[in-house]
C-alpha cells in the first residue's frame, strides 16, 4: 500500500511539473502600489525572505514546491537581517528593513 501511495505521489509531481509554466521573476515582482507586495520565502531549498506581488502568491507556492524537490541534505547559508515587510519601489516589490541603529 505504501508503495502505491509513493508511486502516485511521484506521478502527481511529474504531471504537475510538466504542466507548470514558469513566469519571469520580473513579472512576479511587478507592482504599482505598496499594498500589492507581500513577503514570502525564497523558492528552492534554502528559505530566506523575499517579496512578490500578492496576486502571484498561489503561483509562488507551487513554484517553490517544484524547486524544493530533492532538497534533503542541502546546506544553506544564514539569511540576512529580518525585513519589516515589503513595498513597491520603482514598480518592483522590494523588502524593507529597519534603519541601522533603530
C-alpha positions in Angstrom: 0.0 0.0 0.0 2.8 2.4 0.9 4.5 1.7 -2.5 1.3 2.5 -4.4 0.9 5.8 -2.5 4.5 6.7 -3.2 4.2 5.9 -6.9 1.0 8.0 -7.1 2.8 10.9 -5.4 5.7 10.7 -7.8 3.4 10.5 -10.8 1.5 13.5 -9.5 4.7 15.5 -9.1 5.8 14.6 -12.5 2.5 15.6 -14.0 2.4 18.9 -12.1 6.0 19.8 -13.1 5.3 19.1 -16.7 2.2 21.3 -16.7 3.8 24.1 -14.7 4.5 27.2 -16.7 7.2 29.4 -15.2 6.6 33.1 -15.1 9.5 35.5 -15.3 10.6 36.8 -11.9 10.3 40.4 -13.1 6.6 39.8 -13.7 6.1 38.1 -10.3 7.7 41.2 -8.7 5.8 43.9 -10.7 3.7 46.3 -8.7 2.0 49.7 -8.8 1.5 50.4 -5.1 2.7 49.1 -1.7 -0.4 47.0 -0.9 0.3 44.7 -3.8 3.6 43.5 -2.2 3.9 40.7 0.3 6.8 39.0 2.0 7.4 35.3 1.2 10.2 32.8 1.5 12.6 32.4 -1.4 11.8 29.4 -3.8 14.1 26.4 -3.6 15.9 24.6 -0.9 17.1 27.5 1.3 14.3 29.7 2.7 15.1 33.3 3.2 12.8 36.4 3.0 11.8 37.6 -0.5 9.0 39.8 -1.9 6.4 39.3 -4.6 3.2 40.7 -5.9 0.4 39.1 -3.8 -1.5 38.2 -7.0 1.2 35.6 -7.6 1.1 34.1 -4.1 -0.5 30.8 -5.2 1.9 30.6 -8.2 4.8 31.2 -5.8 3.8 28.4 -3.6 3.7 25.9 -6.5 6.9 27.3 -7.9 8.7 27.0 -4.5 7.3 23.5 -4.1 8.7 22.5 -7.5 12.1 23.9 -6.7 12.2 22.2 -3.3 12.1 18.7 -4.7 15.4 16.9 -3.8 16.5 19.4 -1.1 17.3 16.7 1.5 20.7 17.4 2.9 21.1 20.8 1.2 23.4 23.2 3.0 22.1 26.7 3.4 23.8 29.9 4.5 22.2 32.1 7.1 19.7 34.6 5.8 20.4 38.4 6.1 18.6 40.6 8.6 14.9 40.1 9.1 12.8 42.5 6.9 9.9 44.6 8.2 7.8 43.9 5.2 7.5 44.6 1.5 6.9 47.8 -0.5 6.6 48.8 -4.2 9.7 50.6 -5.3 10.2 51.6 -8.9 7.4 49.2 -9.9 9.1 46.2 -8.2 8.3 44.6 -4.9 11.2 45.1 -2.5 11.8 44.1 1.1 12.1 46.9 3.6 14.4 46.8 6.6 14.8 48.8 9.8 17.2 51.7 9.5 20.6 51.0 11.1 20.6 51.7 14.9 16.9 51.7 15.4 
